[in-house]
Amino acid sequence: MSDARTDTAPPGGIDYIEVEESPRFTELKRKQRGFVFPMAVAFLVWYFAYVLLSSFAPEFMAQRVWGDITVGLIFGLGQFVTTFAITMTYVWYANRKLDPIAEEIREELEARQEASV
């Protein structure tokens, strides 16, 4: 029985397992995960801090900062602000760090596909 990883690509096709294991694709995944996982952890810590403070420190969250603006309201609105900030940061990061590598991989695959036709 042959191992699927050692088989060659089908005629006219691309061996996507080989592509997935290539250094450039591995680098792309590493860079993407290196951004996404820490950012997700940071956001979840921030989110659960807000939820826990709302549940277990209502006096703190009810403190007025300016007029009817409370700490809880500022933290709640901060959730929206951080969501947009994370999204914009990821778009910036992907455009500058991930997309060029993905473009190289895509161009290489298209060239291979054209060469095999």
N, C-alpha and C positions, 0 to 999 in steps of 0.2 A: 504494500500500500504506500502511496506517495504522500508526502507531507504537502499541504496546500501552500505553505510558505516557500517551499523550494521549487514548486512548479513555475514554469514560465508563464507570462501573460498569455491570454488567449489570442489567437491570430486577430490582428487588427485592434486588439484591446490593450488596456493598461492594467498592470498589476498594482491594484490599489493597496494591497497589503505592503508591498515594497515601498510605495509612496508614503504610507502611514509610518513606516519604520525608518524613513530617510532622516538624515540629520536636520535638514531644513524644516521638515514638518514637525519633528520633535522639538526643535527650537521654537517654532510657532506655538505649539501647545504649551511649552514651558512658559513663554512670555505671557500668553493669555491667562494661564492659571496663576502665574505670579502676580498678576494684577487683580483678577477676579476674586480669588479666595481671601486674601487679606482685606480687600474692600468689603466683601460680604460679611466677614467676621466683625469688622469694625462697625458696620451698619447694624448688624444684629445686636451687638453689645449696646449700642446707642438706643436702639428700639426697645430692647428689653429693660434697659435702665428707665426709660420713660414709662413703660407699662408698670414696672415694679414701684417706681416712685408714685405713680398715680394711685396704685392700690394700697401701698403701705406707708406713704408719707403724704396724706392728703393736706395736712396743715402746711407743709412746705410748698406743695404745688399750688395751694390757694393763696400764697403770699402775693400781695399786690406789688407790682413794680412801678407802674404809671397808671393812675386812675383805675379803670376796670381791667387793665392788663395784668394777668397773673403769671407766675413762673410756669404753671402748667400750660397756659396758652402759648407762651413763648416756646416751650419745649415741643408742644404739639405742632406749631407752625414750623419749628426747626426740622421736624421729620420731613416735611415737604421740601424744604430748602435743601437738606442733605440729599434727598432722593434726586432732585434735579442736578445738584452739584456732582454727584457720583455719575449720573448719566452723561453729563457734559464732559467730565473728566475721562470717562471710558471712551467716548467718541473721539476725543482728542488723542488719547493713547492709541486706540485702534488705527486711526488715520495715519499716525506717524510711525508706529512700531509694528503693528500686526499686518496692516494692509500691504505694505511693500513686500513682505515675505510671502504672503498669500498670493500676491500678483506674480512673483517669481515662480512659485510652484505651479500656478495656473498656466503661465506661459510655457513652462517646461512640458507640462502635460499636453497642452495643445500642440506643441511642436512634435512630441512623440506620436500623438494621434495622427497628425498630418503625414508624418514619415511612414507610418504603418499602413496608410491607405493607398 
